[in-house]
Amino acid sequence: MRLWFSTVSATGIALIPVLMALDFGYSSVGAWATILIFGVLLIKATVTESVDFLYISVLCFFYIFMILAPLLQIEAGIFPWVDAYTTEDVETSWLITAVALVFFELGYLGLGTWYRGPNTVKILPTRLISPVGAFNLFMIALFFTILGIAFTGFDVLFLPRNKATTLLGEKMGGSTHITTMINALMRVPPTVIMLLFMYDFYNRLVSVSRKPWLNINTVFMFLTVVLVAVVNNPISTARFWVGAIILTVVLLALYARRKNTAFFWFTLNLTLMVVVFPIADLYRNTLDFNILEDTVELSPAKELTYNADFDAFQQLVNAKVVVDHNGVQYGRQFASSILFFVPRFVWPNKAEPTGMYVANDRNYSFGNLSSPLMAEFYVDGGLIGTILGMLLLGLLYRYLFELSKRRTILIGCFYCFFATYQFYFLRGSLMTVSNYMLVALAFLGGIYLFRNLIFMKDISDGADGVFTHGHQV
């Protein structure tokens, strides 16, 4: 019954853009190819009862940003950023989107045909956070929180987001590099520690026969939640980051319980992005608003059509136009994004974020624009770059899924965090969004190196309660 309901619901979701294109009389070959390819992938994932939340997040991004939003924008005859394009520019961008979906899927399926991942059958011993480890983790979270506040000032944390960004830039002497690093160090390590506490707590709930919440770990977990809530409050913090934190907490619970709720994950993300996400933008410039009145006035269709947050497809069109003018960058954008921590005085020819590069070339007055990942690949290597980039991305995501089957604390936390980070990551620009992800990955790597100071020794069944399944760190 559950599979039947999910399949029917997925088919209905896949038919929505089909009906929209028919109603609009839209005859673009690239658009129809994108719509049909997406429909096949969503229904396939539902029928096979996919449990890969990361893969489902990718599909949800394409559905909202690269299908629904551009269909509405093209029908309205306006993109979020006022500009003019030829029919060929738009059609090529649709084809790039279709190609991106196909080669992502080929990479994802290709790895699955010969790689079976780690041993997922053997039950492994459990390693939970020790009381000493809980204290160590909390002190680390407290250190990074105090360090960040010392640089930014407590007042910045509760200003509207644009004002907070401007004031912080002034305090850092206009240095974007320093501002980025301070923000990443202040926000990411405490958040990662909170997620470790959360997953540890969930594991205790489903694995231990005693009352798992009556221990010192729970106390430190709640203290860390307070630190994270203060530093990452929705007033001054980007919505994508706040949403990623909240959704990771939810996803870790699903992941720990081993529930096959991938389609639920798709519909949850879809609802949040088209309904809740625009509401969160009320904090951007001012705190003077009436949330009830403003919420009633919001229209998901209008938001998808006119809100610049949904500019991903237009930015792909812009990327195509810029490449026609300037040629490809031969990997310069990608290298600069991965090495975001290298200051410009060390690397004078370091590229600017791709969204800014495209905006400057198009003479936009505002440069902090998105750049979807396929646009990043296209700017760096044209259509060949997009094909190779999406193929490798599919391989990487399938590998992460196979790795996640180990259900260890560290791997599980990164997998769930990365799955919820997809809207931010895929929307880009890569240089802007990769810093938090890379800091999280590096921080988890550091915890792994000192895991014996954080986690208990291997515990056999019955040594500390009754464990129904096992995990490693």
N, C-alpha and C positions, 0 to 999 in steps of 0.2 A: 504493500500500500504506500509506504514512504517513497520507494523508488518510483512508483507510478506518479505520485503527486509531484515529485521533483522533476521528472521528465516532462510532464505536461507543463509545469511552470516554466522550465527552461525553454521549452519550445515557444511558449507565449512571449517570453522576454526576447527571444531571437526573432520573432515575427514582428515586433514593434518597429524596428527600423525598416523592415520590408514594407510594411503598410505605410510608413511615413514616405518612403521613396516613391511608392505607387501614387500616394495622394498628391505629392509634390510634382509628379510627372518627371522625376529625375531619371535621366537615361545614361548617366555616366557609367562606363564599363568598369572603371576602377572602383567606384563607389559600390556597385552591385557585387563586384568580386570580393571586396572587403566585407560587406554585409553577409554574404553567403558563406565565406570562409569562417567568419566568426561564429555564425549559427551552427555550423558543423562541429566546430571545436567545443562550443558550450554544451551542445546536446551530447557529444561523445563523452565529455568529462562527467556529465550527469549520469548517463546510462552506465558507464563503467564504474560509477561511484568513486570518483577520484577523491583521494584524501590529501592531495597536495594543495595546501592552502596558498602556497607561493604561486603556483600555476594559476589558480583561480583568481588571485589578486591581479595578475597580468591581464587575464581576460576581462576583468571588470574595468580596468583602466582603459583598454581599447574600446570597450563598449561605450563608456561615458565620454571620454575625451576625443576619441578618434572616429566615432560613428555618430552617436546621438547629437553631440554639440555641433559638429560641422554640417550635418544635415539641416538642423534648425537655422544655423547661421547663413548657409547658402540660400535656403528658402527665403529668409528675411532680406537677403541681398546686402548683408553687412557682416563684417568680422569685428571682433572686439576692438582691434586697433584699426583705425580708419586707413585704408589703403586700397589700391586697385591692382587687379591681377588679370592675366589672360585666362581664357578657358583651358589652354594647354598647361599653364602653371598649376591650376587646381586639379586637372585630370592626372597629371604626373604625380602629384602628391597623394592622390587616392591610390594610384598604382604602387607607390612606394610603401604605403600603409599595408596594402594587400601582400606585397612581397615580404615585408617585415613579419607579418603574421605567419606566412607559410614557412619561412626559414627558421623562425623561432620554434615552430612545431617540429620541423625536421631535425633540428638540433636536439630538442627535448626527446623525441622518439628515438633518434639515432643512438643516443647514449644508452637508452633503456634496452636496446636490442642486444648489447654485448656486455653491459656493466650491470652487475646485480647488487652492487653496493656492499656494505659491511654485513657481517653475520647478524641477521635480525631474528634468527630462530632461537639461538641459545639465550637463556635467561641469565642476565649479568647481575653481579652484586650491586647493591645500592650504596651510593655515597651522597649523604645529605650534608647540609651545612652544619658544622659543629658549633657549640656555644662560643668557643674562642674565635672561630671563623666569623660568626655573626658580629661579634664585637669589632673584629678587624675590618670587616666590610663597612660597617656603619661609620667607623672613624675615617675610612678612606672617603666615603661619601660626604661626610662633614667637612673634611679637608678641602675637597674640590669646590664645595658650595661656598665656604668662607673665602677661598682664593678668588673665585669669580666675583663675589660681592665686593671684595676689597678693591678690585679693579673697576667694576662697573658702578658701584654705589647702590645702596638699597632702594633709593628713590626711583631708579630706572625700571625696577621690576614691576611697578604698578602704574606705569604710564601707558597710554594707548600705543599700539605697536609702532606706528610710524614715528611718533614723537620719541619713543624709547630708542629707536634705531638712530635717529638724528642726534640725540643727546649723547648716546654711547660713542658714535663716530667722532663727535667733538672731543669727548674725554680721551679718546685714543689718538688724538692728533690727526684725524682723518685717515688713519691707516686701516684699510679694509682687511689686510692680512692679520694684524694683531686683533682686531675686533672679532674676526672669524674664529681665531684660535681660542680667545678668551671665552666666547660663547660656547664653543664646542666642549671645552674642558669643564665649564661650569655646569652644563646641562647633561652631557652624555654619561660620564662615569657614575654620578648618583642615580641616573635613570636605569642604567644597566644593573647596578647593585640592587635597586628596588625590584627589578624583574627577576633577578636571581632569588631574592627572598620570596617573591610571589610563587615562583615555580617550585621552590623548596616547600612552601606551605601547601600548595596543591598536591605535591607528591605525598606529603604526610597525611593529607586528608583521604587520599585514595589508597594508601599503602599501610598505614600504621593503625593497629587496633586500639591503642590508647588515645586519649584526647590530644590530638596533635597541636592544638592551638595553645596549650598550657605549657609554654616554654619560652626561654629568653629570646629565641629567634623571632617569635611573633612580636615581641616588644620592639626589637630593633627594626623589624619590617615596618611597623607603623611609624616609628620615628623617621625612617628613610622616606616613607610616603609623604610625610609633612615637608621634608626638605625639598623633595621633587615637586610637590604641589606649589610651594612658594616660588621656586626659581623658574618653573615652567608653567606659571599661571596663564590662563587664556587671554588675559588683558594685553600683556606685552610679548607673548610668545606666538610664533607662527602657527597657524591652525593645523598645518600638516604635521608638525612635530607634536603638538598636543594630542591630535587625533591618533598618531602612531603610538604614543605612550598608552592611551586608554585602550585602544584596540589590541595592543600586545598583551595587556593584562587579561582581556577577554579571551584572546586566542590561546594563551598559555593554559587557561582552564580547560578549553576544548581539547587541546593537545595532550594535557595530562590525563584526561579521562578517556582518551583514545576513541572519541566519538566521530563517526563519519558524518560530518556536518559541513562539507565543502560547499554544497549549494546554499545552505543557510549563510555561510560566510560570504558568498557572492551577493545575496540579497541584502544582507546587513550593510556591506560596503556600498552597494548601490543606493540604498535608502539614505545612508549618512552623507554621501557625496552630493546628492541632488536635493536633499532637504535640510539636513543639519549644517553642512559645510557653509552654505551661504549665510546662515544666521550668525555663525561665528565671526563673520567679517564685520559685524557691527562694532567690534572693538577696535578696528583698525585706526581710526582717526580721533574718536571721542568716546567718552563714557556717558554722554548725555543722549540717551535713547530710551524708548519704551519697547522692551523686548516682545511683549504680547502684540502690540499694534504692528510693529515692524515685521513680526513673524507672519501675521495674517496677510500682510501686503506682499510677501515674497511669493514668487511664482517659479517653480522649478524650470519650466520651459523658457521663461524670460531670462533666468539666471544662466542657463546653458547657452542662450543666444547672445546675450549682451555682456555678461560678466567676463572681465579679462582673465579671471582665473581659469577659464576654459578656452584658452587661446592656443592650445597645443597644436591643433591642426593648422591654424594660420601660421604658426611658427615653423611648421614643416614646409608650408608653401614658401615662406620667406627664405628658409634655408635653401630650397631649390633655386629660387631667384638669385640669391647671393652666390651660390656655386656657379650658376650660369655667367655671372659677372666676373667673379674673382678666381674661379677654379677651386679645387679641393685643397685642404690644409695638410694632407698626408700625415695624419695622426697627431698633429700638434695640439689640437684641442683636447684629445683624450689624455695625452701625456701630461699636459698642464693640469688637468683635473685630478689625476691620480697623485701628482706631486704638488697638491694645493698648498702644502705646508712650507714649500720652498719660497722664501721672500723674493720679491722682484729685484732687489738690489744684488742678489746672488745670481738670479736668472733674468737678465734684462729683457730677453725675447720671450718670456713666458706669456702665453696667450691669455686674453681676457675671457670671461665666461661666454659660451657660445651665444646665449640669449643676448648679451650685451654687444657682441661682435655683429650679430645679425641686425640688431636694432640700430646700431651706429651706421651700418652700411645702408639701411633703409631710411636714415635721417629721422628716426623717431626722437621725440623730446624726452622720452622715458626709457631708460636702458635696462632696468632690472626685470627682464622678461624671461619666460620659461623657454626651454628648448627640449622637446621630447627626445628620448634616447635615439630613435631612428633618425631624427634630424642631426644629432651629434655625429652619428655614423656617416650620414650623407655629406655633411660639411667636411669631414675628415677624409672620406674616400669615395664619394659619389655612390652610385647604385651598388657597385662591387663592395664598397665599405659597409653599406647597409646589410647586404646579404651575409657577409662574413661576420659582422658584428652581431646580428640577430641569431645566426647559427651558433656562434660561441656562447651567446647569452642563453639559448635553449639548453646547450650542453651543461653550462654552469648551474642553471636552475634545476635540471634533472639530478645533477650530482648532489646539490644541497638537499634535495628531497630524499635521495637515497641515504645520505648521511644522517638526515633527521630521524631515520628509523631507529637509530641507536637510542634516541630519547634520553640522552645524557643532559645534565643540567646546562652546561655551557653551550653545547650544540643546539639544544632545544630553545634556549633563550635567543640565540642569534637567528635561528630559522624563523621563529615567530615574529621577532622584531623586524627582520628583513621583509617578511611577508606583508606586514602592516605598513612598512615604509615605501611600498611600491608606488603609490600615487605620487609621492614626493620624488622618489628616485626616477621613475619613468618620465615624469613631467619635466624634470630638469630645471635649470641648466645643470649639467653633470658636475661642473666645478663648484657650484653652489651647494648641491645636495650631497655630494660624495663625502664631504668632510665629516659630518656626523656619523655616517655609516663606517668610514674607515677608522675613526676614533673608537667607535664601539667595538669593532673587530680587533683593533690593537689592544684595547683595554681587556677584552675577554682573553686574548692571548697572554697578557701579563698575569691575569688571574690563574690561567692554566699552569704557568711556570711555577707559581707559588701555591698550587692547589693543596698541598699537604698542610698549609697554614690555614686553609679555609674549610676544607671538607673533612668529614669523618673518614676513618679507615673503612675499608670494605666491610660490609655488614652481612652476615649470613642470615637466612630466614630465622626469625624468632629471637635474634640477639637483641633487638631493640623494638619489640612489638612484632606483629605478624605482617610480613611484606608479601603482597600478592604478586608482585612483578618486580623486575630489577632495572636499575639504571647504573650508568657509570658517569663520571664527571666529563 
